[in-house]
Amino acid sequence: MKINWGTGFTWSAWLAVVVLAACKPAMPPEGATPRARFDWSVERFERETYHDAIRGFRDHLLREPLHPTADSSRFLMAESYLNTDQELLAANEFRQLATSRPNSPLADDAQFGVCRSFWAVSPDLPRDQEFTEKTIEECTRLLEFFPRSPLVGDARDLVAQARQKMAAKELRVGRYYYDRTFYESAIIYFENILQTYPEAEVVPETLLVLHYSYSKVGFQMEADLVQQRLLELYPDSEQAQELAEAAGDEG
């Protein structure tokens, strides 16, 4: 069958129409009911076409902010942001749901979503740990405002991981000062670890370098007390073994 393109209609023009149609963002059908618009967006979310889902949920919320599916729309839009590496946008949407709709069945999930979003952008050491601190703050908020949530255990686990990371950061900074012979500054960081993160895995190493730091500045009584603490609390640690060997060499 011969297609009549019309006067002046070229192949290049036809291709341009096809390309523009292909590039047009997917959206719910015009005239769709609020429920149909929501279902369309959920379907895109389930297909993992998250950018389409974001557009659909955003459009639904703009048109029907008080619809019964509004909370689910905001939650799934936030999840879509999280799945497309837009963590801070996800955190913003999760937070809006958790704070503006605290009685929603999704409020605790949304609050934990804020935690997950910040944890996802928490960088490796030695970079700034602002988002690690925010993770702890937001998980603590969940524990305070949603104490009966089934997510309490997950929030506590995330706090524990974040605290380990913060302790490791403090130790790294303390060692920076120690290696440059700024022992007084190093002592401040090491002591802060012991006071703020007593459960941290880096405590034995912290005690060891704190012992050396006190010895370097001539505070032998403090150095001996730290050594005793290390040997009593962590007798099987590599750091305790190092001190025992050093004492044997001196003897």
Residue pairs with C-beta under 8 A, 6 or more apart in sequence:
5 14
25 51
25 52
25 55
26 44
26 49
26 52
26 55
26 56
27 55
27 56
27 59
28 36
28 37
28 40
28 41
28 56
28 59
28 60
29 36
29 40
32 40
34 60
34 63
34 64
34 67
34 69
35 69
37 56
37 59
37 60
37 63
37 64
38 56
38 57
38 60
38 67
38 69
38 72
38 73
40 56
41 52
41 53
41 56
41 57
41 60
41 73
41 76
42 53
42 76
44 50
44 52
44 53
44 56
45 53
45 57
45 76
45 79
45 80
48 83
50 80
50 81
50 83
50 84
51 80
51 84
53 76
53 77
53 80
54 77
54 80
54 81
54 84
57 73
57 74
57 76
57 77
57 80
58 77
60 67
60 69
60 70
60 73
61 70
61 73
61 74
61 77
64 70
67 73
71 97
71 101
71 104
71 105
71 106
72 106
74 93
74 96
74 97
74 110
75 93
75 94
75 97
75 106
75 109
75 110
75 113
77 93
78 89
78 90
78 91
78 93
78 94
78 97
78 110
78 113
78 117
79 90
79 113
81 87
81 89
81 90
81 93
82 90
82 113
82 116
82 117
82 120
87 117
87 118
87 120
87 121
88 117
88 121
90 113
90 117
91 113
91 114
91 117
91 118
94 110
94 111
94 113
94 114
94 117
95 110
95 111
95 114
97 104
97 106
97 107
97 110
98 107
98 108
98 110
98 111
98 113
98 114
101 107
101 110
102 145
104 110
107 146
108 142
108 146
108 149
108 151
109 151
111 138
111 141
111 142
111 145
111 146
112 139
112 142
112 149
112 151
112 154
112 155
114 138
115 135
115 138
115 139
115 142
115 155
115 158
116 158
118 131
118 132
118 134
118 135
118 138
119 131
119 132
119 135
119 158
119 161
119 162
121 131
122 129
122 131
122 132
122 135
122 162
122 165
123 129
123 131
125 165
125 168
125 169
125 172
126 169
126 172
129 165
129 166
129 169
132 162
132 165
132 166
132 169
133 162
133 166
135 158
135 159
135 162
136 159
136 162
136 163
136 166
139 155
139 156
139 158
139 159
139 162
140 159
142 149
142 151
142 152
142 155
143 152
143 155
143 156
143 159
146 152
149 155
160 199
163 197
163 199
163 200
164 197
164 200
164 201
164 202
166 196
166 197
167 193
167 196
167 197
167 200
167 201
167 202
167 203
167 206
168 200
168 202
170 189
170 192
170 193
170 196
170 197
171 189
171 190
171 193
171 202
171 205
171 206
171 209
173 189
174 185
174 186
174 187
174 188
174 189
174 190
174 193
174 206
174 209
175 186
175 209
177 183
177 185
177 186
177 189
178 186
178 209
178 212
178 213
181 216
183 213
183 216
183 217
184 217
186 209
186 213
187 210
187 213
187 214
187 217
190 206
190 209
190 210
190 213
191 210
193 200
193 202
193 203
193 206
194 203
194 206
194 207
194 210
197 203
200 206
203 234
204 230
204 234
204 237
204 238
204 239
204 240
205 239
207 226
207 227
207 229
207 230
207 233
207 234
207 239
208 230
208 239
208 242
208 243
210 226
211 223
211 226
211 227
211 230
211 243
212 223
214 220
214 222
214 223
214 226
215 223
227 243
230 237
230 239
230 240
230 243
231 240
231 243
231 244
234 240
